[in-house]
Amino acid sequence: MEGESIKLTNLTKSYRKHEAAKSLNLEVNKGELFGFLGPNGAGKTTTIKMLTGLLEPTSGSAEINGIDIWQHPLKAKEKIAYVPDQPNLYPKLTGWDYLEFVGSVFRLPKDQFQAKANELLQIFSLTEQANDLIESYSHGMKQKIAICGALVHEPDVLFMDEPTVGLDPKSARNLKNLLREFCDNGMTVFLSTHILEIAEQMCDRVGIIFEGDIIALGTMDELKAGEDAEQSLEDIFLELTGGEDQQAIINEMSDDDGDAK
Amino acid sequence: MMKALLRNQWKIFINTLKSQPGKNYFGYFVMFAVFGILLYWFSAGIWALSDVITEPVFAGILTYGFLIVIGFIILLGLPQVFKHLYSATDLNLLFTMPIPTRHIFWVKYLQSFVGIPLLVFVLYIVPLFVYGAFIGANLLYYPVVLIVLLSVIVIGLSIAYLFNLLLVQVVPASKVNEFMTVMSFLSGIFVYLLFMMPTMVNDRPLSEMILAGLPLFPEWVPVTWASDAIIGAVSGSIGFLLPLVMIVVLAVIFFILTSTLVERGFRTGWVKLSEGGGKKRKKGAVKKSGPKLNHPVIAVGKKEWYAIKRDVREWLVFMPLIFFFIFGFAGFLASGGGLSDLRGPSEVTWPITQAILLFIYAMFNGQIASSTIAREARSVWILHILPLSGKDIAFGKLWISWLLPFVILTVVEIVIGLFFGWSAVQFMAGIAMKAVITVGISGIGMWLGTLGAKYNPDNPQNRLKFGTAFILMIASYVYLFFALIPFVMLLIPVEVMDFAQILSQDIDGFFGSVAGFVYTVLSWKAASPVMVSIAGILLMLIFSLGISYLFTMMSARKIDQGIEIEMVQSTKSKPSLKNRGGLSPTMLKR
């Protein structure tokens, strides 16, 4: 892994008095699979949207391969792909039409497009449904075709918001393997997830965001080094984000119930 | 069970009222005030005209009036009935509860009275009572009017229900989105035929028949019973009883017929529509012909084309065209005109047709171009994320929104031209002129689309804010006026020069200046016709293409800066007790 693929410098997003992202500083290296964790409303999606050009930062900068996405959006967007948690795609396009559209926009050579598109459709078991309209797809199928669209042009940096939600176990496993393989071949993946197991198993590094601040950052070993070595990522996450307090209350309630019986 | 359901509906109604934003109350007040004033004028008109309305004329008015009631309720009530039967959000819950389907249906049926039927009821009952008071009708008149009107409304509403309940069994679930369009189209034709019935069954025009006091329909037609019952009740004669009983019995039969279809048409229909079963699944794997990758501008237009081609609702924009041509033509033939009457010298038919077609282009092009922006709706993130400039997107949307009406109307023009026997030059000149001029309208439309885009999930074809749509309509015609000046000058013969000179000397002000301008151009044209023709064509090209380029670039800039698509929530009331007005914007920002 060498060179920064993603660089956040004092990246801030404010909504009046509320700061959804507080002066974030972060670097993700090329070929790294980075997991971005945080409880609901912590600022994960806000950050991803600022990194993908969907939400303008209040201040600070976001760079993709050294290109500021807000200064040179088109250049930066040539390098990235994004899969949102709720992929609203064009309902009246077939899966194949959608991939062709993405291929046209990225001006892919026909042979390369066909080979890659067919390969992805096969990996995600969509070959048979490729000529169906997207409106007929289930949520998981929409998610899969959105992932195919994101990968068909082999982006340098892939942003994924809760990528495994809605996927069947086989597709989720395929995606995990595929992401690992892509990262080993130099692609950078920045994914947000609630499923800590995924982050623990797959990610090279993990960042935890809480109330707009990155409160922890490092490899799994680095995170554990500061805590009890036996702790899981879930324990660390709950401890850092205050979930332990709730857990204590739940435990207390359970104990009370037990006593009452 | 019915009681619980009705009480629930009542609570929903009260809570909806309570949770309305303040401006909505003002809106309702204005609406009621306008409605009240209209009703007052209508009643005052009836009062003033009452003494010239003889009994046979009144019978004719009633007969046709009741036909209109049925027609309006079918036409305007259909979407309302559809909403109550199949897209009401509470059905998901109600069908999982131990409530007989029939009870749910009856509550929905009662709910349907609020809306178009209620409006029609008030619009009819007040003037009819005013008329009764003026002519000093027998006391029987008032309850008979009430019963007859309610029966006619029940008949109309039941037909609307039957339409829904029957069609839902025929239309495949994969066509759910298109269901309403198909239904509106069929009901449009049905109602058109209904309104045309008096003209078709009689040889004389409808107005003549009514004024002459002649019966519009034979005695066995139900609207005649309704009319007969009221006429009989005016004088208090017992003759009102039989037609009254007949119309009431018919209403009951319609109601029973409707409720027999509840189980199959309502519950299973709802299940069928909710499943949306396997939409348009074409069998077969990936296309064998290989991928068709295009330039991004073409790709953007192509995806717009797929969205239009594959959704019947998108074609609704052309509905006025169908009504304009087909019904206008049918009406002309029905009124005794012949095809040969339409033919005339091509010097006359050609410019008239061009004017009509340009009028239609002005209506469609801007609308189609503007709607390409809001069509993105929830898929807008895809264009955000792709490396597409605003220019790529704007030109991609421009070419398809210009080409589509151009192809359709050119086909129409060719058919018309062949019928009239135009020359090849006339064909080419007309098509080329419109090709150039209309691209400007598309450019303006797109720019306005970037300013006032709106997406309403309940009405996905309504893609422009009201104010913007209004400005678009005016802007299209203003543009057309200026863009056509060079073309019109090319058409005006030089022989008109002297007349224009006289006019310019005799008239002052704006019209005098116009005549002076015409005279000057014609004198140039007389001196060097070829040069003026070339200059005129060049001017038209520069103006039209220039406007188109300018507005498309302005659209591109707006897309780069960020477009706000107003996302209208499906409910017009506040979702809870606090809200900022039911709109959530979506930004298309680069």
Interface residues (C-beta under 8 A of the other chain):
Chain A: T52 G53 L54 L55 E56 P73 L74 K75 K77 E78 I80 A81 Y82 P84 N88 L89 Y90 P91 K92 L93 T94 W96 D97 E100 F101 V102 G103 S104 V105 F106 R107 L108 K110 F113 Q114 A117 N118 L121 T127 E128 Q129 A130 N131 D132 L133 E135 S136
Chain B: S174 G276 G278 K279 K280 R281 K282 G284 A285 V286 K287 G290 P291 K292 L293 N294 H295 P296 I298 A299 K302 K303 Y306 A307 K309 R310 D311 A377 R378 S379 W381 I382 H384 I385 L386 P387 L388 S389 K589 R590
